[in-house]
């Protein structure tokens, strides 16, 4: 009786408040799980409906291409209008899929596995993009100071290896983050087309560099000049002209391939589906690369021809 007449201890009051909040939390979490199951079901329904619509539109587009030529202006206008509407619907589907889970590409599957990386809200997408841009800025500053430190203060093999590891880690991280952005709809509509051109160009140039360098090193060994592993302008020999003569047409082909990339990108920048300013800037960059490489190659060839002629005159 004495216990009932006394007020409740403070710890008992706190426990009752915590228990009441715990019961509310359980109810809230139960509702959350129900909504999550509903969300998953809606996602599957939307993804299935989009796939079905894409297939139907693909069949319709194929049927329109197989239509017999007609001179009826109304029918021609109808076909043109249908094609335009099909294209608009496909663009809408692309925007819809940016908020739906989807299978990762080959690269993300190899790195992360079949993990859902789709961000389901504009706020989350913006936060991830903003953090990605800050990450690139901070890492660029760190790498710049790291390069200066390795060059002027700690020019040792260990620091060079650490800096190279940091570079590899940075670019690998960039590819993963960029792939996640692409999975969330952050891509240029014409990216895939140009990417293949760029990768072909880089692979081709690297193959030619290996072929030419291996040939020059083989000739160096044959002549007994084993210590000359670096090919410089001062160390350029007349017997290297054979390899350079073979390489020059391919070098010029590479330069004009850069010009072709520039012209292609300028064309894509004016496309109606292109809304990104980066396409124009990349086209300008390739144009500058072409002019710099082409003019530099011409200057080097001119200098080497003059040196070779002077050497021949001295021998005579």
TIPAKE-505597 format. One record per residue (C-alpha): x, y, z; residue in three letters; residue number from 0. Coordinates in nm, 3 decimals, decimal comma. Each point is the difference from the previous one (the first is absolute). Layout:
BEGIN
+---------+---------+---------+-----+-----+
:      c1 :      c2 :      c3 :  aa :   i :
+---------+---------+---------+-----+-----+
:       X :       Y :       Z : ALA : NUM :
...
+---------+---------+---------+-----+-----+
REM end
This chain:
BEGIN
+---------+---------+---------+-----+-----+
:      c1 :      c2 :      c3 :  aa :   i :
+---------+---------+---------+-----+-----+
:   0,000 :   0,000 :   0,000 : UNK :   0 :
:   0,288 :   0,229 :   0,074 : UNK :   1 :
:   0,141 :  -0,073 :  -0,353 : UNK :   2 :
:  -0,328 :   0,089 :  -0,173 : UNK :   3 :
:  -0,034 :   0,326 :   0,190 : UNK :   4 :
:   0,347 :   0,107 :  -0,094 : UNK :   5 :
:   0,076 :   0,159 :  -0,341 : UNK :   6 :
:   0,163 :  -0,215 :  -0,270 : UNK :   7 :
:   0,378 :  -0,006 :  -0,007 : UNK :   8 :
:   0,163 :   0,205 :  -0,273 : UNK :   9 :
:   0,153 :  -0,301 :  -0,172 : UNK :  10 :
:  -0,341 :  -0,169 :  -0,021 : UNK :  11 :
:  -0,151 :   0,307 :  -0,167 : UNK :  12 :
:   0,286 :   0,013 :  -0,246 : UNK :  13 :
:  -0,040 :  -0,370 :  -0,077 : UNK :  14 :
:  -0,373 :   0,040 :  -0,070 : UNK :  15 :
:   0,072 :   0,290 :  -0,238 : UNK :  16 :
:   0,265 :  -0,205 :  -0,178 : UNK :  17 :
:  -0,231 :  -0,300 :  -0,021 : UNK :  18 :
:  -0,280 :   0,216 :  -0,145 : UNK :  19 :
:   0,235 :   0,143 :  -0,264 : UNK :  20 :
:   0,120 :  -0,354 :  -0,073 : UNK :  21 :
:  -0,356 :  -0,116 :  -0,066 : UNK :  22 :
:  -0,051 :   0,296 :  -0,234 : UNK :  23 :
:   0,326 :  -0,082 :  -0,175 : UNK :  24 :
:  -0,112 :  -0,359 :  -0,056 : UNK :  25 :
:  -0,326 :   0,119 :  -0,155 : UNK :  26 :
:   0,184 :   0,252 :  -0,218 : UNK :  27 :
:   0,251 :  -0,262 :  -0,115 : UNK :  28 :
:  -0,284 :  -0,241 :  -0,079 : UNK :  29 :
:  -0,163 :   0,265 :  -0,219 : UNK :  30 :
:   0,339 :   0,071 :  -0,159 : UNK :  31 :
:   0,048 :  -0,366 :  -0,093 : UNK :  32 :
:  -0,349 :  -0,015 :  -0,150 : UNK :  33 :
:   0,068 :   0,313 :  -0,206 : UNK :  34 :
:   0,337 :  -0,143 :  -0,104 : UNK :  35 :
:  -0,166 :  -0,317 :  -0,127 : UNK :  36 :
:  -0,254 :   0,213 :  -0,186 : UNK :  37 :
:   0,284 :   0,209 :  -0,146 : UNK :  38 :
:   0,185 :  -0,312 :  -0,116 : UNK :  39 :
:  -0,316 :  -0,132 :  -0,160 : UNK :  40 :
:  -0,061 :   0,333 :  -0,177 : UNK :  41 :
:   0,361 :   0,006 :  -0,122 : UNK :  42 :
:  -0,034 :  -0,346 :  -0,151 : UNK :  43 :
:  -0,332 :   0,097 :  -0,160 : UNK :  44 :
:   0,144 :   0,317 :  -0,152 : UNK :  45 :
:   0,313 :  -0,176 :  -0,127 : UNK :  46 :
:  -0,209 :  -0,274 :  -0,161 : UNK :  47 :
:  -0,236 :   0,254 :  -0,158 : UNK :  48 :
:   0,294 :   0,202 :  -0,140 : UNK :  49 :
:   0,155 :  -0,314 :  -0,150 : UNK :  50 :
:  -0,332 :  -0,091 :  -0,160 : UNK :  51 :
:  -0,045 :   0,353 :  -0,136 : UNK :  52 :
:   0,352 :   0,001 :  -0,143 : UNK :  53 :
:  -0,063 :  -0,326 :  -0,182 : UNK :  54 :
:  -0,331 :   0,127 :  -0,142 : UNK :  55 :
:   0,159 :   0,326 :  -0,115 : UNK :  56 :
:   0,289 :  -0,191 :  -0,157 : UNK :  57 :
:  -0,244 :  -0,218 :  -0,195 : UNK :  58 :
:  -0,198 :   0,306 :  -0,106 : UNK :  59 :
:   0,314 :   0,181 :  -0,116 : UNK :  60 :
:   0,099 :  -0,306 :  -0,201 : UNK :  61 :
:  -0,346 :  -0,011 :  -0,157 : UNK :  62 :
:   0,025 :   0,368 :  -0,093 : UNK :  63 :
:   0,334 :  -0,055 :  -0,173 : UNK :  64 :
:  -0,153 :  -0,283 :  -0,202 : UNK :  65 :
:  -0,292 :   0,210 :  -0,120 : UNK :  66 :
:  -0,022 :   0,027 :  -0,377 : UNK :  67 :
:   0,091 :   0,342 :  -0,143 : UNK :  68 :
:  -0,308 :   0,217 :  -0,039 : UNK :  69 :
:  -0,071 :   0,340 :  -0,141 : UNK :  70 :
:  -0,290 :   0,066 :   0,233 : UNK :  71 :
:   0,106 :   0,308 :   0,197 : UNK :  72 :
:  -0,231 :  -0,080 :   0,292 : UNK :  73 :
:   0,143 :  -0,349 :   0,036 : UNK :  74 :
:   0,357 :   0,129 :  -0,023 : UNK :  75 :
:  -0,076 :   0,260 :   0,264 : UNK :  76 :
:  -0,155 :  -0,265 :   0,223 : UNK :  77 :
:   0,305 :  -0,226 :  -0,031 : UNK :  78 :
:   0,231 :   0,290 :   0,079 : UNK :  79 :
:  -0,211 :   0,098 :   0,300 : UNK :  80 :
:  -0,002 :  -0,359 :   0,131 : UNK :  81 :
:   0,378 :  -0,025 :  -0,025 : UNK :  82 :
:   0,034 :   0,326 :   0,191 : UNK :  83 :
:  -0,236 :  -0,121 :   0,272 : UNK :  84 :
:   0,187 :  -0,332 :   0,026 : UNK :  85 :
:   0,325 :   0,190 :   0,053 : UNK :  86 :
:  -0,160 :   0,221 :   0,266 : UNK :  87 :
:  -0,139 :  -0,302 :   0,185 : UNK :  88 :
:   0,341 :  -0,169 :  -0,003 : UNK :  89 :
:   0,151 :   0,313 :   0,156 : UNK :  90 :
:  -0,271 :  -0,007 :   0,268 : UNK :  91 :
:   0,079 :  -0,366 :   0,068 : UNK :  92 :
:   0,364 :   0,091 :   0,049 : UNK :  93 :
:  -0,099 :   0,261 :   0,261 : UNK :  94 :
:  -0,230 :  -0,252 :   0,171 : UNK :  95 :
:   0,272 :  -0,264 :   0,021 : UNK :  96 :
:   0,226 :   0,247 :   0,180 : UNK :  97 :
:  -0,226 :  -0,052 :   0,305 : UNK :  98 :
:  -0,041 :  -0,376 :  -0,034 : UNK :  99 :
:   0,245 :  -0,276 :   0,100 : UNK : 100 :
:   0,171 :  -0,160 :  -0,296 : UNK : 101 :
:   0,277 :  -0,244 :  -0,072 : UNK : 102 :
:   0,351 :   0,138 :   0,019 : UNK : 103 :
:   0,226 :   0,011 :  -0,302 : UNK : 104 :
:   0,288 :  -0,238 :  -0,052 : UNK : 105 :
:   0,254 :   0,219 :   0,181 : UNK : 106 :
:  -0,210 :   0,054 :   0,312 : UNK : 107 :
:  -0,089 :  -0,369 :   0,007 : UNK : 108 :
:   0,369 :  -0,088 :  -0,001 : UNK : 109 :
:   0,083 :   0,251 :   0,274 : UNK : 110 :
:  -0,310 :   0,009 :   0,222 : UNK : 111 :
:  -0,205 :  -0,298 :  -0,110 : UNK : 112 :
:  -0,375 :   0,022 :  -0,057 : UNK : 113 :
:  -0,051 :   0,276 :   0,258 : UNK : 114 :
:  -0,273 :   0,259 :  -0,050 : UNK : 115 :
:   0,172 :   0,339 :  -0,041 : UNK : 116 :
:  -0,306 :   0,195 :  -0,115 : UNK : 117 :
:  -0,074 :   0,311 :   0,204 : UNK : 118 :
:  -0,377 :   0,038 :   0,027 : UNK : 119 :
:  -0,035 :   0,374 :   0,070 : UNK : 120 :
:   0,120 :   0,321 :  -0,161 : UNK : 121 :
:   0,145 :   0,109 :   0,332 : UNK : 122 :
:   0,212 :  -0,314 :   0,027 : UNK : 123 :
:   0,115 :   0,032 :  -0,363 : UNK : 124 :
:   0,098 :   0,364 :   0,049 : UNK : 125 :
:   0,183 :  -0,078 :   0,327 : UNK : 126 :
:   0,196 :  -0,282 :  -0,165 : UNK : 127 :
:   0,090 :   0,216 :  -0,302 : UNK : 128 :
:   0,107 :   0,288 :   0,225 : UNK : 129 :
:   0,215 :  -0,231 :   0,213 : UNK : 130 :
:   0,151 :  -0,149 :  -0,318 : UNK : 131 :
:   0,103 :   0,344 :  -0,128 : UNK : 132 :
:   0,152 :   0,091 :   0,337 : UNK : 133 :
:   0,190 :  -0,330 :   0,004 : UNK : 134 :
:   0,153 :   0,079 :  -0,342 : UNK : 135 :
:   0,096 :   0,352 :   0,113 : UNK : 136 :
:   0,163 :  -0,115 :   0,325 : UNK : 137 :
:   0,185 :  -0,286 :  -0,167 : UNK : 138 :
:   0,126 :   0,228 :  -0,278 : UNK : 139 :
:   0,147 :   0,234 :   0,261 : UNK : 140 :
:   0,155 :  -0,290 :   0,193 : UNK : 141 :
:   0,150 :  -0,149 :  -0,316 : UNK : 142 :
:   0,139 :   0,337 :  -0,106 : UNK : 143 :
:   0,178 :   0,050 :   0,333 : UNK : 144 :
:   0,109 :  -0,364 :  -0,005 : UNK : 145 :
:   0,161 :   0,044 :  -0,342 : UNK : 146 :
:   0,180 :   0,317 :   0,113 : UNK : 147 :
:   0,120 :  -0,174 :   0,318 : UNK : 148 :
:   0,134 :  -0,302 :  -0,189 : UNK : 149 :
:   0,168 :   0,222 :  -0,258 : UNK : 150 :
:   0,175 :   0,254 :   0,222 : UNK : 151 :
:   0,012 :  -0,130 :   0,359 : UNK : 152 :
:  -0,023 :  -0,380 :   0,029 : UNK : 153 :
:   0,125 :  -0,135 :  -0,330 : UNK : 154 :
:   0,029 :  -0,363 :   0,110 : UNK : 155 :
:  -0,122 :  -0,325 :  -0,144 : UNK : 156 :
:  -0,228 :  -0,065 :   0,299 : UNK : 157 :
:  -0,176 :   0,336 :  -0,030 : UNK : 158 :
:  -0,034 :  -0,050 :  -0,376 : UNK : 159 :
:  -0,164 :  -0,339 :   0,053 : UNK : 160 :
:  -0,238 :   0,145 :   0,259 : UNK : 161 :
:  -0,093 :   0,281 :  -0,237 : UNK : 162 :
:  -0,056 :  -0,245 :  -0,288 : UNK : 163 :
:  -0,217 :  -0,218 :   0,224 : UNK : 164 :
:  -0,204 :   0,308 :   0,094 : UNK : 165 :
:  -0,048 :   0,080 :  -0,367 : UNK : 166 :
:  -0,117 :  -0,354 :  -0,080 : UNK : 167 :
:  -0,238 :  -0,001 :   0,298 : UNK : 168 :
:  -0,139 :   0,341 :  -0,099 : UNK : 169 :
:  -0,076 :  -0,093 :  -0,359 : UNK : 170 :
:  -0,146 :  -0,338 :   0,098 : UNK : 171 :
:  -0,225 :   0,177 :   0,250 : UNK : 172 :
:  -0,102 :   0,251 :  -0,266 : UNK : 173 :
:  -0,109 :  -0,275 :  -0,237 : UNK : 174 :
:  -0,215 :  -0,160 :   0,270 : UNK : 175 :
:  -0,162 :   0,327 :   0,104 : UNK : 176 :
:  -0,053 :   0,105 :  -0,361 : UNK : 177 :
:  -0,163 :  -0,336 :  -0,075 : UNK : 178 :
:  -0,237 :   0,051 :   0,295 : UNK : 179 :
:  -0,088 :   0,346 :  -0,134 : UNK : 180 :
:  -0,069 :  -0,150 :  -0,341 : UNK : 181 :
:  -0,226 :  -0,263 :   0,160 : UNK : 182 :
:  -0,198 :   0,286 :   0,155 : UNK : 183 :
:  -0,058 :   0,173 :  -0,332 : UNK : 184 :
:   0,299 :   0,237 :  -0,005 : UNK : 185 :
:   0,129 :  -0,055 :  -0,353 : UNK : 186 :
:   0,011 :   0,175 :  -0,332 : UNK : 187 :
:  -0,239 :  -0,155 :  -0,250 : UNK : 188 :
:   0,287 :  -0,027 :  -0,249 : UNK : 189 :
:   0,262 :  -0,123 :   0,245 : UNK : 190 :
:   0,003 :  -0,364 :  -0,110 : UNK : 191 :
:   0,062 :   0,090 :  -0,364 : UNK : 192 :
:   0,297 :   0,224 :   0,065 : UNK : 193 :
:   0,142 :  -0,222 :   0,275 : UNK : 194 :
:   0,064 :  -0,281 :  -0,248 : UNK : 195 :
:   0,183 :   0,237 :  -0,235 : UNK : 196 :
:   0,217 :   0,130 :   0,281 : UNK : 197 :
:   0,087 :  -0,344 :   0,136 : UNK : 198 :
:   0,088 :  -0,126 :  -0,348 : UNK : 199 :
:   0,227 :   0,298 :  -0,055 : UNK : 200 :
:   0,182 :  -0,040 :   0,334 : UNK : 201 :
:   0,047 :  -0,375 :  -0,045 : UNK : 202 :
:   0,131 :   0,047 :  -0,353 : UNK : 203 :
:   0,251 :   0,267 :   0,106 : UNK : 204 :
:   0,126 :  -0,210 :   0,292 : UNK : 205 :
:   0,053 :  -0,299 :  -0,230 : UNK : 206 :
:   0,202 :   0,211 :  -0,245 : UNK : 207 :
:   0,210 :   0,147 :   0,279 : UNK : 208 :
:   0,086 :  -0,348 :   0,125 : UNK : 209 :
:   0,085 :  -0,122 :  -0,351 : UNK : 210 :
:   0,230 :   0,293 :  -0,077 : UNK : 211 :
:   0,173 :   0,003 :   0,340 : UNK : 212 :
:   0,061 :  -0,376 :  -0,006 : UNK : 213 :
:   0,151 :   0,030 :  -0,350 : UNK : 214 :
:   0,231 :   0,283 :   0,105 : UNK : 215 :
:   0,111 :  -0,183 :   0,313 : UNK : 216 :
:   0,073 :  -0,313 :  -0,206 : UNK : 217 :
:   0,222 :   0,202 :  -0,233 : UNK : 218 :
:   0,174 :   0,157 :   0,301 : UNK : 219 :
:   0,085 :  -0,347 :   0,133 : UNK : 220 :
:   0,116 :  -0,111 :  -0,345 : UNK : 221 :
:   0,240 :   0,296 :  -0,013 : UNK : 222 :
:   0,127 :  -0,065 :   0,351 : UNK : 223 :
:  -0,147 :   0,322 :   0,141 : UNK : 224 :
:  -0,174 :  -0,169 :   0,289 : UNK : 225 :
:   0,000 :   0,295 :   0,236 : UNK : 226 :
:  -0,194 :   0,227 :  -0,233 : UNK : 227 :
:  -0,353 :  -0,094 :   0,099 : UNK : 228 :
:  -0,146 :   0,348 :  -0,045 : UNK : 229 :
:  -0,035 :   0,128 :  -0,353 : UNK : 230 :
:   0,060 :   0,376 :  -0,004 : UNK : 231 :
:   0,044 :   0,255 :  -0,275 : UNK : 232 :
:   0,371 :   0,027 :   0,077 : UNK : 233 :
:   0,045 :  -0,377 :  -0,009 : UNK : 234 :
:  -0,192 :  -0,048 :  -0,323 : UNK : 235 :
:   0,204 :  -0,199 :  -0,251 : UNK : 236 :
:  -0,032 :  -0,020 :  -0,378 : UNK : 237 :
:  -0,075 :  -0,374 :   0,011 : UNK : 238 :
:  -0,317 :   0,085 :   0,194 : UNK : 239 :
:  -0,145 :   0,170 :  -0,310 : UNK : 240 :
:  -0,123 :  -0,333 :  -0,128 : UNK : 241 :
:  -0,225 :  -0,047 :   0,300 : UNK : 242 :
:  -0,098 :   0,366 :   0,006 : UNK : 243 :
:  -0,088 :  -0,004 :  -0,368 : UNK : 244 :
:  -0,235 :  -0,285 :   0,076 : UNK : 245 :
:  -0,139 :   0,183 :   0,301 : UNK : 246 :
:  -0,054 :   0,344 :  -0,155 : UNK : 247 :
:  -0,304 :  -0,091 :  -0,217 : UNK : 248 :
:  -0,160 :  -0,165 :   0,300 : UNK : 249 :
:   0,079 :   0,302 :   0,219 : UNK : 250 :
:  -0,165 :   0,228 :  -0,252 : UNK : 251 :
:  -0,293 :  -0,239 :  -0,015 : UNK : 252 :
:  -0,028 :   0,031 :   0,379 : UNK : 253 :
:   0,011 :   0,379 :  -0,022 : UNK : 254 :
:  -0,274 :   0,008 :  -0,260 : UNK : 255 :
:  -0,196 :  -0,248 :   0,209 : UNK : 256 :
:   0,006 :   0,266 :   0,273 : UNK : 257 :
:  -0,127 :   0,250 :  -0,255 : UNK : 258 :
:  -0,276 :  -0,244 :  -0,096 : UNK : 259 :
:  -0,096 :  -0,035 :   0,367 : UNK : 260 :
:  -0,011 :   0,378 :   0,030 : UNK : 261 :
:  -0,223 :   0,040 :  -0,307 : UNK : 262 :
:  -0,224 :  -0,284 :   0,121 : UNK : 263 :
:  -0,036 :   0,157 :   0,343 : UNK : 264 :
:  -0,077 :   0,342 :  -0,149 : UNK : 265 :
:  -0,272 :  -0,172 :  -0,203 : UNK : 266 :
:  -0,135 :  -0,179 :   0,308 : UNK : 267 :
:   0,007 :   0,325 :   0,201 : UNK : 268 :
:  -0,250 :   0,144 :  -0,247 : UNK : 269 :
:  -0,229 :  -0,304 :   0,024 : UNK : 270 :
:  -0,347 :   0,062 :   0,140 : UNK : 271 :
:   0,045 :  -0,270 :   0,266 : UNK : 272 :
:   0,324 :   0,150 :   0,128 : UNK : 273 :
:  -0,055 :   0,234 :   0,296 : UNK : 274 :
:   0,348 :  -0,026 :   0,155 : UNK : 275 :
:   0,263 :   0,274 :  -0,040 : UNK : 276 :
:   0,279 :  -0,255 :   0,057 : UNK : 277 :
:  -0,043 :  -0,139 :  -0,354 : UNK : 278 :
:   0,098 :   0,333 :  -0,156 : UNK : 279 :
:   0,294 :   0,045 :   0,237 : UNK : 280 :
:   0,123 :  -0,352 :  -0,075 : UNK : 281 :
:  -0,023 :   0,073 :  -0,372 : UNK : 282 :
:   0,208 :   0,313 :   0,052 : UNK : 283 :
:   0,254 :  -0,199 :   0,203 : UNK : 284 :
:   0,041 :  -0,257 :  -0,277 : UNK : 285 :
:   0,047 :   0,282 :  -0,251 : UNK : 286 :
:   0,277 :   0,151 :   0,212 : UNK : 287 :
:   0,160 :  -0,345 :   0,037 : UNK : 288 :
:  -0,006 :  -0,050 :  -0,377 : UNK : 289 :
:   0,158 :   0,338 :  -0,072 : UNK : 290 :
:   0,268 :  -0,042 :   0,268 : UNK : 291 :
:   0,095 :  -0,358 :  -0,093 : UNK : 292 :
:  -0,014 :   0,057 :  -0,374 : UNK : 293 :
:   0,210 :   0,317 :   0,005 : UNK : 294 :
:   0,247 :  -0,152 :   0,247 : UNK : 295 :
:   0,048 :  -0,310 :  -0,216 : UNK : 296 :
:   0,059 :   0,216 :  -0,308 : UNK : 297 :
:   0,256 :   0,206 :   0,190 : UNK : 298 :
:   0,185 :  -0,308 :   0,129 : UNK : 299 :
:   0,009 :  -0,161 :  -0,346 : UNK : 300 :
:   0,133 :   0,323 :  -0,151 : UNK : 301 :
:   0,275 :   0,021 :   0,262 : UNK : 302 :
:   0,103 :  -0,362 :  -0,048 : UNK : 303 :
:   0,013 :   0,038 :  -0,378 : UNK : 304 :
:   0,227 :   0,301 :   0,040 : UNK : 305 :
:   0,228 :  -0,185 :   0,245 : UNK : 306 :
:   0,017 :  -0,303 :  -0,228 : UNK : 307 :
:   0,094 :   0,218 :  -0,299 : UNK : 308 :
:   0,270 :   0,176 :   0,204 : UNK : 309 :
:   0,140 :  -0,337 :   0,108 : UNK : 310 :
:   0,010 :  -0,123 :  -0,361 : UNK : 311 :
:   0,179 :   0,317 :  -0,113 : UNK : 312 :
:   0,262 :  -0,040 :   0,274 : UNK : 313 :
:   0,066 :  -0,359 :  -0,104 : UNK : 314 :
:   0,045 :   0,111 :  -0,362 : UNK : 315 :
+---------+---------+---------+-----+-----+
REM end
